[in-house]
Amino acid sequence: MFQSSNKCKIMSMDMDSIKSEIKVLLAKKCWTQVRLAKELGLRLNKKYSAKNLENKLRYETIQYREIKLIADILGLKIEFKEKD
């Protein structure tokens, strides 16, 4: 386990799943899934619960537009790079 500069605890996780990647990003930004779900609901103008978000991440059924929105909410951008 290590700490980021903003004092949020971040645990090392398997980065092979979108769920793990989102959880690490949330920890780095000191956000919870509940807070993220609320913000997604506001921006998508629909009911979006933390359980709904958890299920989409667990079963990897989250849409790409939702991933892009999560990145935007967290102040990040998605970038595709050529393989070395």
Helices and strands as residue ranges (DSSP letters): E 2-3, E 9-10, H 18-28, H 33-44, H 50-58, H 64-73
